[in-house]
Amino acid sequence: MTDSHTPPPRLLRLKEVQDRVGMSKTTIYQRVKSKAFPAPVHLGTMAAWVESEIETWIRERIAERDQWEAA
């Protein structure tokens, strides 16, 4: 059961995910398959990604970069 005051997670369509991460559709799906990118939620005939999972993935890439540069 969810709190009625908590908004539901926002879902992003493929185009918006592509715009945010700068990767092609093929690259995104290859990385999903290899578990290197968040998997979409399947909603009947469409797929969408949970916005917070994409944001976390981006933050993790930035942290990896910063850790590598600090070494």
PDB file of N, H, CA, C and O in Angstrom:
ATOM      1  N   MET A   1       0.842  -1.185   0.000  1.00  0.00           N
ATOM      2  CA  MET A   1       0.000   0.000   0.000  1.00  0.00           C
ATOM      3  C   MET A   1       0.887   1.248   0.000  1.00  0.00           C
ATOM      4  O   MET A   1       1.866   1.307   0.744  1.00  0.00           O
ATOM      5  N   THR A   2       0.563   2.222  -0.807  1.00  0.00           N
ATOM      6  H   THR A   2      -0.232   2.174  -1.412  1.00  0.00           H
ATOM      7  CA  THR A   2       1.357   3.439  -0.892  1.00  0.00           C
ATOM      8  C   THR A   2       0.668   4.572  -0.159  1.00  0.00           C
ATOM      9  O   THR A   2      -0.554   4.594  -0.010  1.00  0.00           O
ATOM     10  N   ASP A   3       1.471   5.500   0.287  1.00  0.00           N
ATOM     11  H   ASP A   3       2.463   5.483   0.166  1.00  0.00           H
ATOM     12  CA  ASP A   3       0.959   6.697   0.950  1.00  0.00           C
ATOM     13  C   ASP A   3       0.238   7.542  -0.088  1.00  0.00           C
ATOM     14  O   ASP A   3       0.781   7.812  -1.159  1.00  0.00           O
ATOM     15  N   SER A   4      -0.975   7.959   0.221  1.00  0.00           N
ATOM     16  H   SER A   4      -1.417   7.740   1.091  1.00  0.00           H
ATOM     17  CA  SER A   4      -1.759   8.736  -0.747  1.00  0.00           C
ATOM     18  C   SER A   4      -1.145  10.102  -1.030  1.00  0.00           C
ATOM     19  O   SER A   4      -1.527  10.756  -2.000  1.00  0.00           O
ATOM     20  N   HIS A   5      -0.191  10.550  -0.194  1.00  0.00           N
ATOM     21  H   HIS A   5       0.120  10.018   0.594  1.00  0.00           H
ATOM     22  CA  HIS A   5       0.466  11.835  -0.398  1.00  0.00           C
ATOM     23  C   HIS A   5       1.770  11.709  -1.191  1.00  0.00           C
ATOM     24  O   HIS A   5       2.354  12.713  -1.602  1.00  0.00           O
ATOM     25  N   THR A   6       2.213  10.490  -1.399  1.00  0.00           N
ATOM     26  H   THR A   6       1.739   9.675  -1.066  1.00  0.00           H
ATOM     27  CA  THR A   6       3.441  10.267  -2.150  1.00  0.00           C
ATOM     28  C   THR A   6       3.092  10.112  -3.622  1.00  0.00           C
ATOM     29  O   THR A   6       2.318   9.228  -3.988  1.00  0.00           O
ATOM     30  N   PRO A   7       3.660  10.969  -4.469  1.00  0.00           N
ATOM     31  CA  PRO A   7       3.339  10.839  -5.891  1.00  0.00           C
ATOM     32  C   PRO A   7       3.920   9.542  -6.454  1.00  0.00           C
ATOM     33  O   PRO A   7       4.953   9.076  -5.973  1.00  0.00           O
ATOM     34  N   PRO A   8       3.287   8.962  -7.447  1.00  0.00           N
ATOM     35  CA  PRO A   8       3.822   7.744  -8.044  1.00  0.00           C
ATOM     36  C   PRO A   8       5.131   8.053  -8.768  1.00  0.00           C
ATOM     37  O   PRO A   8       5.371   9.195  -9.160  1.00  0.00           O
ATOM     38  N   PRO A   9       5.972   7.042  -8.944  1.00  0.00           N
ATOM     39  CA  PRO A   9       7.209   7.266  -9.689  1.00  0.00           C
ATOM     40  C   PRO A   9       6.895   7.777 -11.091  1.00  0.00           C
ATOM     41  O   PRO A   9       5.926   7.350 -11.718  1.00  0.00           O
ATOM     42  N   ARG A  10       7.719   8.684 -11.564  1.00  0.00           N
ATOM     43  H   ARG A  10       8.506   9.031 -11.055  1.00  0.00           H
ATOM     44  CA  ARG A  10       7.549   9.208 -12.925  1.00  0.00           C
ATOM     45  C   ARG A  10       8.202   8.242 -13.899  1.00  0.00           C
ATOM     46  O   ARG A  10       9.309   7.763 -13.655  1.00  0.00           O
ATOM     47  N   LEU A  11       7.530   7.960 -14.987  1.00  0.00           N
ATOM     48  H   LEU A  11       6.631   8.350 -15.185  1.00  0.00           H
ATOM     49  CA  LEU A  11       8.052   7.066 -16.006  1.00  0.00           C
ATOM     50  C   LEU A  11       8.483   7.873 -17.222  1.00  0.00           C
ATOM     51  O   LEU A  11       7.812   8.819 -17.634  1.00  0.00           O
ATOM     52  N   LEU A  12       9.619   7.474 -17.784  1.00  0.00           N
ATOM     53  H   LEU A  12      10.164   6.706 -17.449  1.00  0.00           H
ATOM     54  CA  LEU A  12      10.179   8.154 -18.956  1.00  0.00           C
ATOM     55  C   LEU A  12      10.088   7.245 -20.170  1.00  0.00           C
ATOM     56  O   LEU A  12      10.384   6.053 -20.083  1.00  0.00           O
ATOM     57  N   ARG A  13       9.685   7.797 -21.283  1.00  0.00           N
ATOM     58  H   ARG A  13       9.444   8.765 -21.354  1.00  0.00           H
ATOM     59  CA  ARG A  13       9.679   7.055 -22.536  1.00  0.00           C
ATOM     60  C   ARG A  13      11.100   7.035 -23.094  1.00  0.00           C
ATOM     61  O   ARG A  13      11.959   7.804 -22.663  1.00  0.00           O
ATOM     62  N   LEU A  14      11.330   6.157 -24.046  1.00  0.00           N
ATOM     63  H   LEU A  14      10.632   5.533 -24.397  1.00  0.00           H
ATOM     64  CA  LEU A  14      12.662   5.937 -24.595  1.00  0.00           C
ATOM     65  C   LEU A  14      13.315   7.231 -25.073  1.00  0.00           C
ATOM     66  O   LEU A  14      14.489   7.463 -24.786  1.00  0.00           O
ATOM     67  N   LYS A  15      12.590   8.068 -25.788  1.00  0.00           N
ATOM     68  H   LYS A  15      11.636   7.880 -26.021  1.00  0.00           H
ATOM     69  CA  LYS A  15      13.176   9.313 -26.329  1.00  0.00           C
ATOM     70  C   LYS A  15      13.746  10.183 -25.210  1.00  0.00           C
ATOM     71  O   LYS A  15      14.836  10.740 -25.348  1.00  0.00           O
ATOM     72  N   GLU A  16      13.017  10.299 -24.110  1.00  0.00           N
ATOM     73  H   GLU A  16      12.133   9.847 -23.998  1.00  0.00           H
ATOM     74  CA  GLU A  16      13.503  11.123 -23.003  1.00  0.00           C
ATOM     75  C   GLU A  16      14.727  10.486 -22.347  1.00  0.00           C
ATOM     76  O   GLU A  16      15.651  11.196 -21.949  1.00  0.00           O
ATOM     77  N   VAL A  17      14.745   9.158 -22.229  1.00  0.00           N
ATOM     78  H   VAL A  17      13.994   8.581 -22.552  1.00  0.00           H
ATOM     79  CA  VAL A  17      15.919   8.465 -21.685  1.00  0.00           C
ATOM     80  C   VAL A  17      17.116   8.712 -22.603  1.00  0.00           C
ATOM     81  O   VAL A  17      18.210   9.015 -22.127  1.00  0.00           O
ATOM     82  N   GLN A  18      16.913   8.585 -23.914  1.00  0.00           N
ATOM     83  H   GLN A  18      16.024   8.339 -24.300  1.00  0.00           H
ATOM     84  CA  GLN A  18      17.983   8.835 -24.873  1.00  0.00           C
ATOM     85  C   GLN A  18      18.524  10.260 -24.720  1.00  0.00           C
ATOM     86  O   GLN A  18      19.737  10.470 -24.724  1.00  0.00           O
ATOM     87  N   ASP A  19      17.631  11.227 -24.586  1.00  0.00           N
ATOM     88  H   ASP A  19      16.646  11.057 -24.582  1.00  0.00           H
ATOM     89  CA  ASP A  19      18.050  12.619 -24.437  1.00  0.00           C
ATOM     90  C   ASP A  19      18.859  12.819 -23.157  1.00  0.00           C
ATOM     91  O   ASP A  19      19.826  13.580 -23.147  1.00  0.00           O
ATOM     92  N   ARG A  20      18.474  12.150 -22.098  1.00  0.00           N
ATOM     93  H   ARG A  20      17.688  11.532 -22.107  1.00  0.00           H
ATOM     94  CA  ARG A  20      19.165  12.324 -20.813  1.00  0.00           C
ATOM     95  C   ARG A  20      20.534  11.664 -20.775  1.00  0.00           C
ATOM     96  O   ARG A  20      21.467  12.209 -20.184  1.00  0.00           O
ATOM     97  N   VAL A  21      20.666  10.500 -21.396  1.00  0.00           N
ATOM     98  H   VAL A  21      19.908  10.058 -21.876  1.00  0.00           H
ATOM     99  CA  VAL A  21      21.930   9.767 -21.281  1.00  0.00           C
ATOM    100  C   VAL A  21      22.791   9.837 -22.532  1.00  0.00           C
ATOM    101  O   VAL A  21      23.950   9.422 -22.504  1.00  0.00           O
ATOM    102  N   GLY A  22      22.252  10.351 -23.623  1.00  0.00           N
ATOM    103  H   GLY A  22      21.311  10.688 -23.646  1.00  0.00           H
ATOM    104  CA  GLY A  22      23.047  10.516 -24.837  1.00  0.00           C
ATOM    105  C   GLY A  22      23.423   9.215 -25.521  1.00  0.00           C
ATOM    106  O   GLY A  22      24.457   9.140 -26.185  1.00  0.00           O
ATOM    107  N   MET A  23      22.596   8.189 -25.367  1.00  0.00           N
ATOM    108  H   MET A  23      21.756   8.250 -24.827  1.00  0.00           H
ATOM    109  CA  MET A  23      22.871   6.903 -26.001  1.00  0.00           C
ATOM    110  C   MET A  23      21.753   6.572 -26.982  1.00  0.00           C
ATOM    111  O   MET A  23      20.625   7.049 -26.850  1.00  0.00           O
ATOM    112  N   SER A  24      22.087   5.754 -27.955  1.00  0.00           N
ATOM    113  H   SER A  24      23.003   5.367 -28.062  1.00  0.00           H
ATOM    114  CA  SER A  24      21.086   5.325 -28.932  1.00  0.00           C
ATOM    115  C   SER A  24      20.179   4.252 -28.330  1.00  0.00           C
ATOM    116  O   SER A  24      20.477   3.669 -27.287  1.00  0.00           O
ATOM    117  N   LYS A  25      19.081   4.015 -29.009  1.00  0.00           N
ATOM    118  H   LYS A  25      18.839   4.488 -29.856  1.00  0.00           H
ATOM    119  CA  LYS A  25      18.151   2.964 -28.600  1.00  0.00           C
ATOM    120  C   LYS A  25      18.865   1.619 -28.524  1.00  0.00           C
ATOM    121  O   LYS A  25      18.682   0.870 -27.565  1.00  0.00           O
ATOM    122  N   THR A  26      19.671   1.316 -29.527  1.00  0.00           N
ATOM    123  H   THR A  26      19.819   1.925 -30.306  1.00  0.00           H
ATOM    124  CA  THR A  26      20.387   0.040 -29.568  1.00  0.00           C
ATOM    125  C   THR A  26      21.325  -0.098 -28.374  1.00  0.00           C
ATOM    126  O   THR A  26      21.361  -1.145 -27.729  1.00  0.00           O
ATOM    127  N   THR A  27      22.080   0.951 -28.079  1.00  0.00           N
ATOM    128  H   THR A  27      22.051   1.803 -28.603  1.00  0.00           H
ATOM    129  CA  THR A  27      23.017   0.916 -26.957  1.00  0.00           C
ATOM    130  C   THR A  27      22.276   0.745 -25.637  1.00  0.00           C
ATOM    131  O   THR A  27      22.701  -0.033 -24.782  1.00  0.00           O
ATOM    132  N   ILE A  28      21.188   1.457 -25.466  1.00  0.00           N
ATOM    133  H   ILE A  28      20.843   2.090 -26.160  1.00  0.00           H
ATOM    134  CA  ILE A  28      20.405   1.339 -24.235  1.00  0.00           C
ATOM    135  C   ILE A  28      19.943  -0.103 -24.056  1.00  0.00           C
ATOM    136  O   ILE A  28      20.125  -0.679 -22.983  1.00  0.00           O
ATOM    137  N   TYR A  29      19.355  -0.686 -25.077  1.00  0.00           N
ATOM    138  H   TYR A  29      19.207  -0.218 -25.948  1.00  0.00           H
ATOM    139  CA  TYR A  29      18.844  -2.049 -24.946  1.00  0.00           C
ATOM    140  C   TYR A  29      19.969  -3.075 -24.790  1.00  0.00           C
ATOM    141  O   TYR A  29      19.778  -4.080 -24.106  1.00  0.00           O
ATOM    142  N   GLN A  30      21.132  -2.851 -25.405  1.00  0.00           N
ATOM    143  H   GLN A  30      21.286  -2.035 -25.961  1.00  0.00           H
ATOM    144  CA  GLN A  30      22.273  -3.741 -25.192  1.00  0.00           C
ATOM    145  C   GLN A  30      22.719  -3.689 -23.729  1.00  0.00           C
ATOM    146  O   GLN A  30      23.024  -4.720 -23.130  1.00  0.00           O
ATOM    147  N   ARG A  31      22.756  -2.486 -23.162  1.00  0.00           N
ATOM    148  H   ARG A  31      22.508  -1.648 -23.648  1.00  0.00           H
ATOM    149  CA  ARG A  31      23.163  -2.341 -21.762  1.00  0.00           C
ATOM    150  C   ARG A  31      22.109  -2.886 -20.804  1.00  0.00           C
ATOM    151  O   ARG A  31      22.452  -3.416 -19.747  1.00  0.00           O
ATOM    152  N   VAL A  32      20.840  -2.763 -21.157  1.00  0.00           N
ATOM    153  H   VAL A  32      20.562  -2.332 -22.015  1.00  0.00           H
ATOM    154  CA  VAL A  32      19.786  -3.383 -20.343  1.00  0.00           C
ATOM    155  C   VAL A  32      20.004  -4.896 -20.327  1.00  0.00           C
ATOM    156  O   VAL A  32      19.947  -5.528 -19.272  1.00  0.00           O
ATOM    157  N   LYS A  33      20.253  -5.468 -21.501  1.00  0.00           N
ATOM    158  H   LYS A  33      20.299  -4.955 -22.358  1.00  0.00           H
ATOM    159  CA  LYS A  33      20.449  -6.916 -21.617  1.00  0.00           C
ATOM    160  C   LYS A  33      21.630  -7.393 -20.787  1.00  0.00           C
ATOM    161  O   LYS A  33      21.577  -8.471 -20.195  1.00  0.00           O
ATOM    162  N   SER A  34      22.694  -6.603 -20.739  1.00  0.00           N
ATOM    163  H   SER A  34      22.737  -5.728 -21.220  1.00  0.00           H
ATOM    164  CA  SER A  34      23.882  -6.991 -19.970  1.00  0.00           C
ATOM    165  C   SER A  34      23.799  -6.524 -18.513  1.00  0.00           C
ATOM    166  O   SER A  34      24.761  -6.662 -17.758  1.00  0.00           O
ATOM    167  N   LYS A  35      22.655  -5.976 -18.126  1.00  0.00           N
ATOM    168  H   LYS A  35      21.874  -5.864 -18.740  1.00  0.00           H
ATOM    169  CA  LYS A  35      22.397  -5.492 -16.770  1.00  0.00           C
ATOM    170  C   LYS A  35      23.300  -4.324 -16.370  1.00  0.00           C
ATOM    171  O   LYS A  35      23.594  -4.130 -15.190  1.00  0.00           O
ATOM    172  N   ALA A  36      23.736  -3.549 -17.368  1.00  0.00           N
ATOM    173  H   ALA A  36      23.498  -3.707 -18.327  1.00  0.00           H
ATOM    174  CA  ALA A  36      24.569  -2.377 -17.120  1.00  0.00           C
ATOM    175  C   ALA A  36      23.763  -1.085 -17.186  1.00  0.00           C
ATOM    176  O   ALA A  36      24.328   0.007 -17.119  1.00  0.00           O
ATOM    177  N   PHE A  37      22.443  -1.208 -17.319  1.00  0.00           N
ATOM    178  H   PHE A  37      21.984  -2.095 -17.374  1.00  0.00           H
ATOM    179  CA  PHE A  37      21.548  -0.062 -17.411  1.00  0.00           C
ATOM    180  C   PHE A  37      20.206  -0.500 -16.858  1.00  0.00           C
ATOM    181  O   PHE A  37      19.832  -1.663 -17.012  1.00  0.00           O
ATOM    182  N   PRO A  38      19.466   0.404 -16.214  1.00  0.00           N
ATOM    183  CA  PRO A  38      18.167   0.014 -15.653  1.00  0.00           C
ATOM    184  C   PRO A  38      17.221  -0.550 -16.709  1.00  0.00           C
ATOM    185  O   PRO A  38      17.158  -0.056 -17.835  1.00  0.00           O
ATOM    186  N   ALA A  39      16.504  -1.572 -16.334  1.00  0.00           N
ATOM    187  H   ALA A  39      16.555  -1.974 -15.420  1.00  0.00           H
ATOM    188  CA  ALA A  39      15.534  -2.194 -17.233  1.00  0.00           C
ATOM    189  C   ALA A  39      14.244  -1.378 -17.257  1.00  0.00           C
ATOM    190  O   ALA A  39      13.864  -0.766 -16.259  1.00  0.00           O
ATOM    191  N   PRO A  40      13.587  -1.377 -18.396  1.00  0.00           N
ATOM    192  CA  PRO A  40      12.308  -0.659 -18.471  1.00  0.00           C
ATOM    193  C   PRO A  40      11.193  -1.444 -17.797  1.00  0.00           C
ATOM    194  O   PRO A  40      11.309  -2.642 -17.541  1.00  0.00           O
ATOM    195  N   VAL A  41      10.121  -0.734 -17.520  1.00  0.00           N
ATOM    196  H   VAL A  41      10.027   0.240 -17.728  1.00  0.00           H
ATOM    197  CA  VAL A  41       8.882  -1.323 -17.047  1.00  0.00           C
ATOM    198  C   VAL A  41       8.017  -1.532 -18.285  1.00  0.00           C
ATOM    199  O   VAL A  41       7.800  -0.594 -19.052  1.00  0.00           O
ATOM    200  N   HIS A  42       7.530  -2.730 -18.484  1.00  0.00           N
ATOM    201  H   HIS A  42       7.706  -3.492 -17.861  1.00  0.00           H
ATOM    202  CA  HIS A  42       6.705  -3.002 -19.658  1.00  0.00           C
ATOM    203  C   HIS A  42       5.241  -2.750 -19.312  1.00  0.00           C
ATOM    204  O   HIS A  42       4.707  -3.291 -18.344  1.00  0.00           O
ATOM    205  N   LEU A  43       4.617  -1.918 -20.127  1.00  0.00           N
ATOM    206  H   LEU A  43       5.051  -1.478 -20.913  1.00  0.00           H
ATOM    207  CA  LEU A  43       3.227  -1.503 -19.912  1.00  0.00           C
ATOM    208  C   LEU A  43       2.428  -1.852 -21.157  1.00  0.00           C
ATOM    209  O   LEU A  43       2.129  -0.994 -21.987  1.00  0.00           O
ATOM    210  N   GLY A  44       2.098  -3.095 -21.266  1.00  0.00           N
ATOM    211  H   GLY A  44       2.340  -3.792 -20.592  1.00  0.00           H
ATOM    212  CA  GLY A  44       1.372  -3.531 -22.462  1.00  0.00           C
ATOM    213  C   GLY A  44       2.281  -3.485 -23.671  1.00  0.00           C
ATOM    214  O   GLY A  44       3.262  -4.225 -23.743  1.00  0.00           O
ATOM    215  N   THR A  45       1.961  -2.619 -24.623  1.00  0.00           N
ATOM    216  H   THR A  45       1.164  -2.018 -24.564  1.00  0.00           H
ATOM    217  CA  THR A  45       2.750  -2.532 -25.853  1.00  0.00           C
ATOM    218  C   THR A  45       3.861  -1.492 -25.789  1.00  0.00           C
ATOM    219  O   THR A  45       4.557  -1.270 -26.779  1.00  0.00           O
ATOM    220  N   MET A  46       4.033  -0.862 -24.649  1.00  0.00           N
ATOM    221  H   MET A  46       3.468  -1.043 -23.844  1.00  0.00           H
ATOM    222  CA  MET A  46       5.092   0.148 -24.531  1.00  0.00           C
ATOM    223  C   MET A  46       5.992  -0.161 -23.351  1.00  0.00           C
ATOM    224  O   MET A  46       5.648  -0.953 -22.474  1.00  0.00           O
ATOM    225  N   ALA A  47       7.143   0.472 -23.348  1.00  0.00           N
ATOM    226  H   ALA A  47       7.423   1.115 -24.061  1.00  0.00           H
ATOM    227  CA  ALA A  47       8.089   0.344 -22.243  1.00  0.00           C
ATOM    228  C   ALA A  47       8.450   1.743 -21.770  1.00  0.00           C
ATOM    229  O   ALA A  47       8.472   2.693 -22.553  1.00  0.00           O
ATOM    230  N   ALA A  48       8.731   1.855 -20.484  1.00  0.00           N
ATOM    231  H   ALA A  48       8.713   1.084 -19.848  1.00  0.00           H
ATOM    232  CA  ALA A  48       9.124   3.134 -19.908  1.00  0.00           C
ATOM    233  C   ALA A  48      10.097   2.857 -18.772  1.00  0.00           C
ATOM    234  O   ALA A  48      10.095   1.776 -18.184  1.00  0.00           O
ATOM    235  N   TRP A  49      10.918   3.838 -18.478  1.00  0.00           N
ATOM    236  H   TRP A  49      10.920   4.717 -18.956  1.00  0.00           H
ATOM    237  CA  TRP A  49      11.914   3.704 -17.428  1.00  0.00           C
ATOM    238  C   TRP A  49      11.511   4.547 -16.228  1.00  0.00           C
ATOM    239  O   TRP A  49      10.908   5.611 -16.376  1.00  0.00           O
ATOM    240  N   VAL A  50      11.849   4.063 -15.041  1.00  0.00           N
ATOM    241  H   VAL A  50      12.338   3.199 -14.921  1.00  0.00           H
ATOM    242  CA  VAL A  50      11.573   4.805 -13.818  1.00  0.00           C
ATOM    243  C   VAL A  50      12.599   5.936 -13.731  1.00  0.00           C
ATOM    244  O   VAL A  50      13.805   5.689 -13.724  1.00  0.00           O
ATOM    245  N   GLU A  51      12.115   7.165 -13.667  1.00  0.00           N
ATOM    246  H   GLU A  51      11.135   7.365 -13.673  1.00  0.00           H
ATOM    247  CA  GLU A  51      12.991   8.332 -13.683  1.00  0.00           C
ATOM    248  C   GLU A  51      14.053   8.267 -12.589  1.00  0.00           C
ATOM    249  O   GLU A  51      15.217   8.569 -12.852  1.00  0.00           O
ATOM    250  N   SER A  52      13.685   7.887 -11.387  1.00  0.00           N
ATOM    251  H   SER A  52      12.739   7.642 -11.174  1.00  0.00           H
ATOM    252  CA  SER A  52      14.654   7.850 -10.289  1.00  0.00           C
ATOM    253  C   SER A  52      15.760   6.838 -10.552  1.00  0.00           C
ATOM    254  O   SER A  52      16.896   7.052 -10.128  1.00  0.00           O
ATOM    255  N   GLU A  53      15.457   5.740 -11.240  1.00  0.00           N
ATOM    256  H   GLU A  53      14.535   5.566 -11.584  1.00  0.00           H
ATOM    257  CA  GLU A  53      16.493   4.755 -11.571  1.00  0.00           C
ATOM    258  C   GLU A  53      17.472   5.312 -12.599  1.00  0.00           C
ATOM    259  O   GLU A  53      18.671   5.044 -12.522  1.00  0.00           O
ATOM    260  N   ILE A  54      16.976   6.075 -13.548  1.00  0.00           N
ATOM    261  H   ILE A  54      16.002   6.293 -13.610  1.00  0.00           H
ATOM    262  CA  ILE A  54      17.857   6.705 -14.538  1.00  0.00           C
ATOM    263  C   ILE A  54      18.727   7.759 -13.860  1.00  0.00           C
ATOM    264  O   ILE A  54      19.922   7.852 -14.139  1.00  0.00           O
ATOM    265  N   GLU A  55      18.133   8.549 -12.976  1.00  0.00           N
ATOM    266  H   GLU A  55      17.162   8.473 -12.750  1.00  0.00           H
ATOM    267  CA  GLU A  55      18.908   9.563 -12.245  1.00  0.00           C
ATOM    268  C   GLU A  55      19.989   8.915 -11.392  1.00  0.00           C
ATOM    269  O   GLU A  55      21.112   9.416 -11.330  1.00  0.00           O
ATOM    270  N   THR A  56      19.665   7.813 -10.738  1.00  0.00           N
ATOM    271  H   THR A  56      18.752   7.406 -10.788  1.00  0.00           H
ATOM    272  CA  THR A  56      20.658   7.092  -9.933  1.00  0.00           C
ATOM    273  C   THR A  56      21.782   6.578 -10.816  1.00  0.00           C
ATOM    274  O   THR A  56      22.953   6.695 -10.455  1.00  0.00           O
ATOM    275  N   TRP A  57      21.442   6.011 -11.969  1.00  0.00           N
ATOM    276  H   TRP A  57      20.491   5.917 -12.262  1.00  0.00           H
ATOM    277  CA  TRP A  57      22.446   5.500 -12.894  1.00  0.00           C
ATOM    278  C   TRP A  57      23.392   6.623 -13.324  1.00  0.00           C
ATOM    279  O   TRP A  57      24.605   6.422 -13.372  1.00  0.00           O
ATOM    280  N   ILE A  58      22.854   7.789 -13.634  1.00  0.00           N
ATOM    281  H   ILE A  58      21.868   7.952 -13.596  1.00  0.00           H
ATOM    282  CA  ILE A  58      23.680   8.939 -14.032  1.00  0.00           C
ATOM    283  C   ILE A  58      24.596   9.351 -12.880  1.00  0.00           C
ATOM    284  O   ILE A  58      25.791   9.563 -13.085  1.00  0.00           O
ATOM    285  N   ARG A  59      24.042   9.466 -11.667  1.00  0.00           N
ATOM    286  H   ARG A  59      23.071   9.294 -11.500  1.00  0.00           H
ATOM    287  CA  ARG A  59      24.857   9.851 -10.508  1.00  0.00           C
ATOM    288  C   ARG A  59      25.981   8.846 -10.258  1.00  0.00           C
ATOM    289  O   ARG A  59      27.089   9.236  -9.891  1.00  0.00           O
ATOM    290  N   GLU A  60      25.703   7.555 -10.453  1.00  0.00           N
ATOM    291  H   GLU A  60      24.802   7.238 -10.750  1.00  0.00           H
ATOM    292  CA  GLU A  60      26.732   6.528 -10.279  1.00  0.00           C
ATOM    293  C   GLU A  60      27.849   6.689 -11.305  1.00  0.00           C
ATOM    294  O   GLU A  60      29.020   6.503 -10.972  1.00  0.00           O
ATOM    295  N   ARG A  61      27.511   7.028 -12.540  1.00  0.00           N
ATOM    296  H   ARG A  61      26.560   7.179 -12.811  1.00  0.00           H
ATOM    297  CA  ARG A  61      28.545   7.241 -13.568  1.00  0.00           C
ATOM    298  C   ARG A  61      29.422   8.433 -13.190  1.00  0.00           C
ATOM    299  O   ARG A  61      30.640   8.390 -13.361  1.00  0.00           O
ATOM    300  N   ILE A  62      28.801   9.496 -12.678  1.00  0.00           N
ATOM    301  H   ILE A  62      27.812   9.531 -12.540  1.00  0.00           H
ATOM    302  CA  ILE A  62      29.556  10.680 -12.250  1.00  0.00           C
ATOM    303  C   ILE A  62      30.476  10.323 -11.087  1.00  0.00           C
ATOM    304  O   ILE A  62      31.634  10.741 -11.063  1.00  0.00           O
ATOM    305  N   ALA A  63      29.973   9.556 -10.129  1.00  0.00           N
ATOM    306  H   ALA A  63      29.033   9.216 -10.149  1.00  0.00           H
ATOM    307  CA  ALA A  63      30.787   9.148  -8.979  1.00  0.00           C
ATOM    308  C   ALA A  63      31.962   8.282  -9.417  1.00  0.00           C
ATOM    309  O   ALA A  63      33.070   8.428  -8.901  1.00  0.00           O
ATOM    310  N   GLU A  64      31.724   7.377 -10.370  1.00  0.00           N
ATOM    311  H   GLU A  64      30.824   7.258 -10.790  1.00  0.00           H
ATOM    312  CA  GLU A  64      32.821   6.553 -10.902  1.00  0.00           C
ATOM    313  C   GLU A  64      33.883   7.422 -11.552  1.00  0.00           C
ATOM    314  O   GLU A  64      35.078   7.203 -11.351  1.00  0.00           O
ATOM    315  N   ARG A  65      33.457   8.399 -12.325  1.00  0.00           N
ATOM    316  H   ARG A  65      32.486   8.577 -12.489  1.00  0.00           H
ATOM    317  CA  ARG A  65      34.390   9.305 -12.970  1.00  0.00           C
ATOM    318  C   ARG A  65      35.207  10.073 -11.934  1.00  0.00           C
ATOM    319  O   ARG A  65      36.429  10.180 -12.043  1.00  0.00           O
ATOM    320  N   ASP A  66      34.518  10.600 -10.937  1.00  0.00           N
ATOM    321  H   ASP A  66      33.526  10.513 -10.848  1.00  0.00           H
ATOM    322  CA  ASP A  66      35.201  11.386  -9.900  1.00  0.00           C
ATOM    323  C   ASP A  66      36.174  10.545  -9.105  1.00  0.00           C
ATOM    324  O   ASP A  66      37.251  11.016  -8.741  1.00  0.00           O
ATOM    325  N   GLN A  67      35.806   9.299  -8.830  1.00  0.00           N
ATOM    326  H   GLN A  67      34.931   8.916  -9.126  1.00  0.00           H
ATOM    327  CA  GLN A  67      36.707   8.403  -8.095  1.00  0.00           C
ATOM    328  C   GLN A  67      37.940   8.080  -8.935  1.00  0.00           C
ATOM    329  O   GLN A  67      39.058   8.041  -8.421  1.00  0.00           O
ATOM    330  N   TRP A  68      37.726   7.847 -10.235  1.00  0.00           N
ATOM    331  H   TRP A  68      36.818   7.878 -10.653  1.00  0.00           H
ATOM    332  CA  TRP A  68      38.835   7.516 -11.135  1.00  0.00           C
ATOM    333  C   TRP A  68      39.773   8.718 -11.277  1.00  0.00           C
ATOM    334  O   TRP A  68      40.993   8.559 -11.276  1.00  0.00           O
ATOM    335  N   GLU A  69      39.193   9.938 -11.400  1.00  0.00           N
ATOM    336  H   GLU A  69      38.201  10.068 -11.400  1.00  0.00           H
ATOM    337  CA  GLU A  69      40.013  11.134 -11.550  1.00  0.00           C
ATOM    338  C   GLU A  69      40.802  11.450 -10.272  1.00  0.00           C
ATOM    339  O   GLU A  69      41.891  12.020 -10.341  1.00  0.00           O
ATOM    340  N   ALA A  70      40.252  11.080  -9.108  1.00  0.00           N
ATOM    341  H   ALA A  70      39.368  10.617  -9.053  1.00  0.00           H
ATOM    342  CA  ALA A  70      40.923  11.358  -7.831  1.00  0.00           C
ATOM    343  C   ALA A  70      42.080  10.397  -7.586  1.00  0.00           C
ATOM    344  O   ALA A  70      42.943  10.678  -6.754  1.00  0.00           O
ATOM    345  N   ALA A  71      42.115   9.272  -8.291  1.00  0.00           N
ATOM    346  H   ALA A  71      41.414   9.044  -8.966  1.00  0.00           H
ATOM    347  CA  ALA A  71      43.165   8.269  -8.077  1.00  0.00           C
ATOM    348  C   ALA A  71      44.470   8.684  -8.717  1.00  0.00           C
ATOM    349  O   ALA A  71      45.459   7.956  -8.633  1.00  0.00           O
TER     350      ALA A  71
END
